Amino acid sequence: LYDRSSNPRKKGLVLINSVGVIDGDYYGNPGNEGHIFAQMRNITDQEVVLEVGERVVQAVFAPFLIADGDEADGVRTGGFGSTGH
């Protein structure tokens, strides 16, 4: 995920981690019901209200490969900050 370049100027919002990388096992996870979440920070002193469907981030989808012998020990069902847990 990438922040839209107009967010800071128009909305006063920035994507907290600059670039959000979503792990491959996030898709189909019952814990997120298919939704992708983005953590934003309001850099103004004003309340920001977003309308349904308003565009605040951009996604770039990239193919990935799985290395031979890279076997998972279990199923991860976390979201933010759950890698390695």
Phi and psi restraints in degrees (range 20) as a CNS / XPLOR table:
assign (resid 1 and name C) (resid 2 and name N)
       (resid 2 and name CA) (resid 2 and name C) 1.0 -125.5 20.0 2
assign (resid 2 and name N) (resid 2 and name CA)
       (resid 2 and name C) (resid 3 and name N) 1.0 146.7 20.0 2
assign (resid 2 and name C) (resid 3 and name N)
       (resid 3 and name CA) (resid 3 and name C) 1.0 -69.7 20.0 2
assign (resid 3 and name N) (resid 3 and name CA)
       (resid 3 and name C) (resid 4 and name N) 1.0 145.0 20.0 2
assign (resid 3 and name C) (resid 4 and name N)
       (resid 4 and name CA) (resid 4 and name C) 1.0 -75.6 20.0 2
assign (resid 4 and name N) (resid 4 and name CA)
       (resid 4 and name C) (resid 5 and name N) 1.0 136.1 20.0 2
assign (resid 4 and name C) (resid 5 and name N)
       (resid 5 and name CA) (resid 5 and name C) 1.0 -62.3 20.0 2
assign (resid 5 and name N) (resid 5 and name CA)
       (resid 5 and name C) (resid 6 and name N) 1.0 -23.5 20.0 2
assign (resid 5 and name C) (resid 6 and name N)
       (resid 6 and name CA) (resid 6 and name C) 1.0 -85.5 20.0 2
assign (resid 6 and name N) (resid 6 and name CA)
       (resid 6 and name C) (resid 7 and name N) 1.0 -9.7 20.0 2
assign (resid 6 and name C) (resid 7 and name N)
       (resid 7 and name CA) (resid 7 and name C) 1.0 -56.8 20.0 2
assign (resid 7 and name N) (resid 7 and name CA)
       (resid 7 and name C) (resid 8 and name N) 1.0 -52.1 20.0 2
assign (resid 7 and name C) (resid 8 and name N)
       (resid 8 and name CA) (resid 8 and name C) 1.0 -59.7 20.0 2
assign (resid 8 and name N) (resid 8 and name CA)
       (resid 8 and name C) (resid 9 and name N) 1.0 -41.4 20.0 2
assign (resid 8 and name C) (resid 9 and name N)
       (resid 9 and name CA) (resid 9 and name C) 1.0 -74.8 20.0 2
assign (resid 9 and name N) (resid 9 and name CA)
       (resid 9 and name C) (resid 10 and name N) 1.0 -46.1 20.0 2
assign (resid 9 and name C) (resid 10 and name N)
       (resid 10 and name CA) (resid 10 and name C) 1.0 -85.5 20.0 2
assign (resid 10 and name N) (resid 10 and name CA)
       (resid 10 and name C) (resid 11 and name N) 1.0 -37.4 20.0 2
assign (resid 10 and name C) (resid 11 and name N)
       (resid 11 and name CA) (resid 11 and name C) 1.0 -113.8 20.0 2
assign (resid 11 and name N) (resid 11 and name CA)
       (resid 11 and name C) (resid 12 and name N) 1.0 -18.5 20.0 2
assign (resid 11 and name C) (resid 12 and name N)
       (resid 12 and name CA) (resid 12 and name C) 1.0 74.9 20.0 2
assign (resid 12 and name N) (resid 12 and name CA)
       (resid 12 and name C) (resid 13 and name N) 1.0 23.9 20.0 2
assign (resid 12 and name C) (resid 13 and name N)
       (resid 13 and name CA) (resid 13 and name C) 1.0 -113.3 20.0 2
assign (resid 13 and name N) (resid 13 and name CA)
       (resid 13 and name C) (resid 14 and name N) 1.0 143.3 20.0 2
assign (resid 13 and name C) (resid 14 and name N)
       (resid 14 and name CA) (resid 14 and name C) 1.0 -134.4 20.0 2
assign (resid 14 and name N) (resid 14 and name CA)
       (resid 14 and name C) (resid 15 and name N) 1.0 146.9 20.0 2
assign (resid 14 and name C) (resid 15 and name N)
       (resid 15 and name CA) (resid 15 and name C) 1.0 -72.9 20.0 2
assign (resid 15 and name N) (resid 15 and name CA)
       (resid 15 and name C) (resid 16 and name N) 1.0 123.2 20.0 2
assign (resid 15 and name C) (resid 16 and name N)
       (resid 16 and name CA) (resid 16 and name C) 1.0 -57.2 20.0 2
assign (resid 16 and name N) (resid 16 and name CA)
       (resid 16 and name C) (resid 17 and name N) 1.0 -46.5 20.0 2
assign (resid 16 and name C) (resid 17 and name N)
       (resid 17 and name CA) (resid 17 and name C) 1.0 -96.8 20.0 2
assign (resid 17 and name N) (resid 17 and name CA)
       (resid 17 and name C) (resid 18 and name N) 1.0 20.4 20.0 2
assign (resid 17 and name C) (resid 18 and name N)
       (resid 18 and name CA) (resid 18 and name C) 1.0 65.5 20.0 2
assign (resid 18 and name N) (resid 18 and name CA)
       (resid 18 and name C) (resid 19 and name N) 1.0 -56.5 20.0 2
assign (resid 18 and name C) (resid 19 and name N)
       (resid 19 and name CA) (resid 19 and name C) 1.0 -133.0 20.0 2
assign (resid 19 and name N) (resid 19 and name CA)
       (resid 19 and name C) (resid 20 and name N) 1.0 126.3 20.0 2
assign (resid 19 and name C) (resid 20 and name N)
       (resid 20 and name CA) (resid 20 and name C) 1.0 -100.1 20.0 2
assign (resid 20 and name N) (resid 20 and name CA)
       (resid 20 and name C) (resid 21 and name N) 1.0 119.2 20.0 2
assign (resid 20 and name C) (resid 21 and name N)
       (resid 21 and name CA) (resid 21 and name C) 1.0 -99.4 20.0 2
assign (resid 21 and name N) (resid 21 and name CA)
       (resid 21 and name C) (resid 22 and name N) 1.0 126.0 20.0 2
assign (resid 21 and name C) (resid 22 and name N)
       (resid 22 and name CA) (resid 22 and name C) 1.0 -104.0 20.0 2
assign (resid 22 and name N) (resid 22 and name CA)
       (resid 22 and name C) (resid 23 and name N) 1.0 123.6 20.0 2
assign (resid 22 and name C) (resid 23 and name N)
       (resid 23 and name CA) (resid 23 and name C) 1.0 -65.8 20.0 2
assign (resid 23 and name N) (resid 23 and name CA)
       (resid 23 and name C) (resid 24 and name N) 1.0 151.2 20.0 2
assign (resid 23 and name C) (resid 24 and name N)
       (resid 24 and name CA) (resid 24 and name C) 1.0 -60.1 20.0 2
assign (resid 24 and name N) (resid 24 and name CA)
       (resid 24 and name C) (resid 25 and name N) 1.0 -28.8 20.0 2
assign (resid 24 and name C) (resid 25 and name N)
       (resid 25 and name CA) (resid 25 and name C) 1.0 -84.8 20.0 2
assign (resid 25 and name N) (resid 25 and name CA)
       (resid 25 and name C) (resid 26 and name N) 1.0 4.9 20.0 2
assign (resid 25 and name C) (resid 26 and name N)
       (resid 26 and name CA) (resid 26 and name C) 1.0 -69.9 20.0 2
assign (resid 26 and name N) (resid 26 and name CA)
       (resid 26 and name C) (resid 27 and name N) 1.0 -34.1 20.0 2
assign (resid 26 and name C) (resid 27 and name N)
       (resid 27 and name CA) (resid 27 and name C) 1.0 -66.5 20.0 2
assign (resid 27 and name N) (resid 27 and name CA)
       (resid 27 and name C) (resid 28 and name N) 1.0 135.6 20.0 2
assign (resid 27 and name C) (resid 28 and name N)
       (resid 28 and name CA) (resid 28 and name C) 1.0 75.5 20.0 2
assign (resid 28 and name N) (resid 28 and name CA)
       (resid 28 and name C) (resid 29 and name N) 1.0 12.5 20.0 2
assign (resid 28 and name C) (resid 29 and name N)
       (resid 29 and name CA) (resid 29 and name C) 1.0 -82.8 20.0 2
assign (resid 29 and name N) (resid 29 and name CA)
       (resid 29 and name C) (resid 30 and name N) 1.0 124.3 20.0 2
assign (resid 29 and name C) (resid 30 and name N)
       (resid 30 and name CA) (resid 30 and name C) 1.0 -64.3 20.0 2
assign (resid 30 and name N) (resid 30 and name CA)
       (resid 30 and name C) (resid 31 and name N) 1.0 -19.3 20.0 2
assign (resid 30 and name C) (resid 31 and name N)
       (resid 31 and name CA) (resid 31 and name C) 1.0 -73.3 20.0 2
assign (resid 31 and name N) (resid 31 and name CA)
       (resid 31 and name C) (resid 32 and name N) 1.0 -18.6 20.0 2
assign (resid 31 and name C) (resid 32 and name N)
       (resid 32 and name CA) (resid 32 and name C) 1.0 -118.4 20.0 2
assign (resid 32 and name N) (resid 32 and name CA)
       (resid 32 and name C) (resid 33 and name N) 1.0 -2.6 20.0 2
assign (resid 32 and name C) (resid 33 and name N)
       (resid 33 and name CA) (resid 33 and name C) 1.0 52.0 20.0 2
assign (resid 33 and name N) (resid 33 and name CA)
       (resid 33 and name C) (resid 34 and name N) 1.0 29.4 20.0 2
assign (resid 33 and name C) (resid 34 and name N)
       (resid 34 and name CA) (resid 34 and name C) 1.0 84.8 20.0 2
assign (resid 34 and name N) (resid 34 and name CA)
       (resid 34 and name C) (resid 35 and name N) 1.0 2.4 20.0 2
assign (resid 34 and name C) (resid 35 and name N)
       (resid 35 and name CA) (resid 35 and name C) 1.0 -90.0 20.0 2
assign (resid 35 and name N) (resid 35 and name CA)
       (resid 35 and name C) (resid 36 and name N) 1.0 145.4 20.0 2
assign (resid 35 and name C) (resid 36 and name N)
       (resid 36 and name CA) (resid 36 and name C) 1.0 -106.6 20.0 2
assign (resid 36 and name N) (resid 36 and name CA)
       (resid 36 and name C) (resid 37 and name N) 1.0 128.1 20.0 2
assign (resid 36 and name C) (resid 37 and name N)
       (resid 37 and name CA) (resid 37 and name C) 1.0 -107.4 20.0 2
assign (resid 37 and name N) (resid 37 and name CA)
       (resid 37 and name C) (resid 38 and name N) 1.0 146.8 20.0 2
assign (resid 37 and name C) (resid 38 and name N)
       (resid 38 and name CA) (resid 38 and name C) 1.0 -130.4 20.0 2
assign (resid 38 and name N) (resid 38 and name CA)
       (resid 38 and name C) (resid 39 and name N) 1.0 131.8 20.0 2
assign (resid 38 and name C) (resid 39 and name N)
       (resid 39 and name CA) (resid 39 and name C) 1.0 -91.1 20.0 2
assign (resid 39 and name N) (resid 39 and name CA)
       (resid 39 and name C) (resid 40 and name N) 1.0 122.3 20.0 2
assign (resid 39 and name C) (resid 40 and name N)
       (resid 40 and name CA) (resid 40 and name C) 1.0 -115.9 20.0 2
assign (resid 40 and name N) (resid 40 and name CA)
       (resid 40 and name C) (resid 41 and name N) 1.0 152.1 20.0 2
assign (resid 40 and name C) (resid 41 and name N)
       (resid 41 and name CA) (resid 41 and name C) 1.0 -118.1 20.0 2
assign (resid 41 and name N) (resid 41 and name CA)
       (resid 41 and name C) (resid 42 and name N) 1.0 133.3 20.0 2
assign (resid 41 and name C) (resid 42 and name N)
       (resid 42 and name CA) (resid 42 and name C) 1.0 -86.0 20.0 2
assign (resid 42 and name N) (resid 42 and name CA)
       (resid 42 and name C) (resid 43 and name N) 1.0 115.3 20.0 2
assign (resid 42 and name C) (resid 43 and name N)
       (resid 43 and name CA) (resid 43 and name C) 1.0 -95.5 20.0 2
assign (resid 43 and name N) (resid 43 and name CA)
       (resid 43 and name C) (resid 44 and name N) 1.0 13.7 20.0 2
assign (resid 43 and name C) (resid 44 and name N)
       (resid 44 and name CA) (resid 44 and name C) 1.0 -114.4 20.0 2
assign (resid 44 and name N) (resid 44 and name CA)
       (resid 44 and name C) (resid 45 and name N) 1.0 176.4 20.0 2
assign (resid 44 and name C) (resid 45 and name N)
       (resid 45 and name CA) (resid 45 and name C) 1.0 -95.2 20.0 2
assign (resid 45 and name N) (resid 45 and name CA)
       (resid 45 and name C) (resid 46 and name N) 1.0 4.7 20.0 2
assign (resid 45 and name C) (resid 46 and name N)
       (resid 46 and name CA) (resid 46 and name C) 1.0 -102.8 20.0 2
assign (resid 46 and name N) (resid 46 and name CA)
       (resid 46 and name C) (resid 47 and name N) 1.0 149.2 20.0 2
assign (resid 46 and name C) (resid 47 and name N)
       (resid 47 and name CA) (resid 47 and name C) 1.0 -69.4 20.0 2
assign (resid 47 and name N) (resid 47 and name CA)
       (resid 47 and name C) (resid 48 and name N) 1.0 139.1 20.0 2
assign (resid 47 and name C) (resid 48 and name N)
       (resid 48 and name CA) (resid 48 and name C) 1.0 -111.9 20.0 2
assign (resid 48 and name N) (resid 48 and name CA)
       (resid 48 and name C) (resid 49 and name N) 1.0 128.1 20.0 2
assign (resid 48 and name C) (resid 49 and name N)
       (resid 49 and name CA) (resid 49 and name C) 1.0 -115.0 20.0 2
assign (resid 49 and name N) (resid 49 and name CA)
       (resid 49 and name C) (resid 50 and name N) 1.0 125.4 20.0 2
assign (resid 49 and name C) (resid 50 and name N)
       (resid 50 and name CA) (resid 50 and name C) 1.0 -103.8 20.0 2
assign (resid 50 and name N) (resid 50 and name CA)
       (resid 50 and name C) (resid 51 and name N) 1.0 137.6 20.0 2
assign (resid 50 and name C) (resid 51 and name N)
       (resid 51 and name CA) (resid 51 and name C) 1.0 -86.8 20.0 2
assign (resid 51 and name N) (resid 51 and name CA)
       (resid 51 and name C) (resid 52 and name N) 1.0 152.7 20.0 2
assign (resid 51 and name C) (resid 52 and name N)
       (resid 52 and name CA) (resid 52 and name C) 1.0 -56.6 20.0 2
assign (resid 52 and name N) (resid 52 and name CA)
       (resid 52 and name C) (resid 53 and name N) 1.0 130.0 20.0 2
assign (resid 52 and name C) (resid 53 and name N)
       (resid 53 and name CA) (resid 53 and name C) 1.0 86.1 20.0 2
assign (resid 53 and name N) (resid 53 and name CA)
       (resid 53 and name C) (resid 54 and name N) 1.0 -2.3 20.0 2
assign (resid 53 and name C) (resid 54 and name N)
       (resid 54 and name CA) (resid 54 and name C) 1.0 -68.8 20.0 2
assign (resid 54 and name N) (resid 54 and name CA)
       (resid 54 and name C) (resid 55 and name N) 1.0 138.0 20.0 2
assign (resid 54 and name C) (resid 55 and name N)
       (resid 55 and name CA) (resid 55 and name C) 1.0 -88.9 20.0 2
assign (resid 55 and name N) (resid 55 and name CA)
       (resid 55 and name C) (resid 56 and name N) 1.0 119.8 20.0 2
assign (resid 55 and name C) (resid 56 and name N)
       (resid 56 and name CA) (resid 56 and name C) 1.0 -125.8 20.0 2
assign (resid 56 and name N) (resid 56 and name CA)
       (resid 56 and name C) (resid 57 and name N) 1.0 -17.7 20.0 2
assign (resid 56 and name C) (resid 57 and name N)
       (resid 57 and name CA) (resid 57 and name C) 1.0 -135.2 20.0 2
assign (resid 57 and name N) (resid 57 and name CA)
       (resid 57 and name C) (resid 58 and name N) 1.0 163.7 20.0 2
assign (resid 57 and name C) (resid 58 and name N)
       (resid 58 and name CA) (resid 58 and name C) 1.0 -122.4 20.0 2
assign (resid 58 and name N) (resid 58 and name CA)
       (resid 58 and name C) (resid 59 and name N) 1.0 143.2 20.0 2
assign (resid 58 and name C) (resid 59 and name N)
       (resid 59 and name CA) (resid 59 and name C) 1.0 -112.4 20.0 2
assign (resid 59 and name N) (resid 59 and name CA)
       (resid 59 and name C) (resid 60 and name N) 1.0 141.2 20.0 2
assign (resid 59 and name C) (resid 60 and name N)
       (resid 60 and name CA) (resid 60 and name C) 1.0 -122.2 20.0 2
assign (resid 60 and name N) (resid 60 and name CA)
       (resid 60 and name C) (resid 61 and name N) 1.0 119.3 20.0 2
assign (resid 60 and name C) (resid 61 and name N)
       (resid 61 and name CA) (resid 61 and name C) 1.0 -97.3 20.0 2
assign (resid 61 and name N) (resid 61 and name CA)
       (resid 61 and name C) (resid 62 and name N) 1.0 127.1 20.0 2
assign (resid 61 and name C) (resid 62 and name N)
       (resid 62 and name CA) (resid 62 and name C) 1.0 -125.5 20.0 2
assign (resid 62 and name N) (resid 62 and name CA)
       (resid 62 and name C) (resid 63 and name N) 1.0 138.6 20.0 2
assign (resid 62 and name C) (resid 63 and name N)
       (resid 63 and name CA) (resid 63 and name C) 1.0 -68.3 20.0 2
assign (resid 63 and name N) (resid 63 and name CA)
       (resid 63 and name C) (resid 64 and name N) 1.0 153.5 20.0 2
assign (resid 63 and name C) (resid 64 and name N)
       (resid 64 and name CA) (resid 64 and name C) 1.0 -140.7 20.0 2
assign (resid 64 and name N) (resid 64 and name CA)
       (resid 64 and name C) (resid 65 and name N) 1.0 157.4 20.0 2
assign (resid 64 and name C) (resid 65 and name N)
       (resid 65 and name CA) (resid 65 and name C) 1.0 -115.8 20.0 2
assign (resid 65 and name N) (resid 65 and name CA)
       (resid 65 and name C) (resid 66 and name N) 1.0 155.0 20.0 2
assign (resid 65 and name C) (resid 66 and name N)
       (resid 66 and name CA) (resid 66 and name C) 1.0 -107.9 20.0 2
assign (resid 66 and name N) (resid 66 and name CA)
       (resid 66 and name C) (resid 67 and name N) 1.0 129.6 20.0 2
assign (resid 66 and name C) (resid 67 and name N)
       (resid 67 and name CA) (resid 67 and name C) 1.0 -69.8 20.0 2
assign (resid 67 and name N) (resid 67 and name CA)
       (resid 67 and name C) (resid 68 and name N) 1.0 147.2 20.0 2
assign (resid 67 and name C) (resid 68 and name N)
       (resid 68 and name CA) (resid 68 and name C) 1.0 -59.0 20.0 2
assign (resid 68 and name N) (resid 68 and name CA)
       (resid 68 and name C) (resid 69 and name N) 1.0 136.1 20.0 2
assign (resid 68 and name C) (resid 69 and name N)
       (resid 69 and name CA) (resid 69 and name C) 1.0 79.6 20.0 2
assign (resid 69 and name N) (resid 69 and name CA)
       (resid 69 and name C) (resid 70 and name N) 1.0 6.2 20.0 2
assign (resid 69 and name C) (resid 70 and name N)
       (resid 70 and name CA) (resid 70 and name C) 1.0 -89.3 20.0 2
assign (resid 70 and name N) (resid 70 and name CA)
       (resid 70 and name C) (resid 71 and name N) 1.0 82.8 20.0 2
assign (resid 70 and name C) (resid 71 and name N)
       (resid 71 and name CA) (resid 71 and name C) 1.0 -98.0 20.0 2
assign (resid 71 and name N) (resid 71 and name CA)
       (resid 71 and name C) (resid 72 and name N) 1.0 133.8 20.0 2
assign (resid 71 and name C) (resid 72 and name N)
       (resid 72 and name CA) (resid 72 and name C) 1.0 -81.3 20.0 2
assign (resid 72 and name N) (resid 72 and name CA)
       (resid 72 and name C) (resid 73 and name N) 1.0 143.9 20.0 2
assign (resid 72 and name C) (resid 73 and name N)
       (resid 73 and name CA) (resid 73 and name C) 1.0 -85.9 20.0 2
assign (resid 73 and name N) (resid 73 and name CA)
       (resid 73 and name C) (resid 74 and name N) 1.0 -15.6 20.0 2
assign (resid 73 and name C) (resid 74 and name N)
       (resid 74 and name CA) (resid 74 and name C) 1.0 -167.6 20.0 2
assign (resid 74 and name N) (resid 74 and name CA)
       (resid 74 and name C) (resid 75 and name N) 1.0 -172.1 20.0 2
assign (resid 74 and name C) (resid 75 and name N)
       (resid 75 and name CA) (resid 75 and name C) 1.0 -109.3 20.0 2
assign (resid 75 and name N) (resid 75 and name CA)
       (resid 75 and name C) (resid 76 and name N) 1.0 125.8 20.0 2
assign (resid 75 and name C) (resid 76 and name N)
       (resid 76 and name CA) (resid 76 and name C) 1.0 -93.7 20.0 2
assign (resid 76 and name N) (resid 76 and name CA)
       (resid 76 and name C) (resid 77 and name N) 1.0 133.4 20.0 2
assign (resid 76 and name C) (resid 77 and name N)
       (resid 77 and name CA) (resid 77 and name C) 1.0 -122.2 20.0 2
assign (resid 77 and name N) (resid 77 and name CA)
       (resid 77 and name C) (resid 78 and name N) 1.0 20.9 20.0 2
assign (resid 77 and name C) (resid 78 and name N)
       (resid 78 and name CA) (resid 78 and name C) 1.0 -86.7 20.0 2
assign (resid 78 and name N) (resid 78 and name CA)
       (resid 78 and name C) (resid 79 and name N) 1.0 -173.8 20.0 2
assign (resid 78 and name C) (resid 79 and name N)
       (resid 79 and name CA) (resid 79 and name C) 1.0 -136.3 20.0 2
assign (resid 79 and name N) (resid 79 and name CA)
       (resid 79 and name C) (resid 80 and name N) 1.0 -117.9 20.0 2
assign (resid 79 and name C) (resid 80 and name N)
       (resid 80 and name CA) (resid 80 and name C) 1.0 -57.1 20.0 2
assign (resid 80 and name N) (resid 80 and name CA)
       (resid 80 and name C) (resid 81 and name N) 1.0 125.1 20.0 2
assign (resid 80 and name C) (resid 81 and name N)
       (resid 81 and name CA) (resid 81 and name C) 1.0 70.9 20.0 2
assign (resid 81 and name N) (resid 81 and name CA)
       (resid 81 and name C) (resid 82 and name N) 1.0 18.6 20.0 2
assign (resid 81 and name C) (resid 82 and name N)
       (resid 82 and name CA) (resid 82 and name C) 1.0 -97.2 20.0 2
assign (resid 82 and name N) (resid 82 and name CA)
       (resid 82 and name C) (resid 83 and name N) 1.0 -6.6 20.0 2
assign (resid 82 and name C) (resid 83 and name N)
       (resid 83 and name CA) (resid 83 and name C) 1.0 -61.6 20.0 2
assign (resid 83 and name N) (resid 83 and name CA)
       (resid 83 and name C) (resid 84 and name N) 1.0 130.4 20.0 2
assign (resid 83 and name C) (resid 84 and name N)
       (resid 84 and name CA) (resid 84 and name C) 1.0 87.8 20.0 2
assign (resid 84 and name N) (resid 84 and name CA)
       (resid 84 and name C) (resid 85 and name N) 1.0 1.4 20.0 2
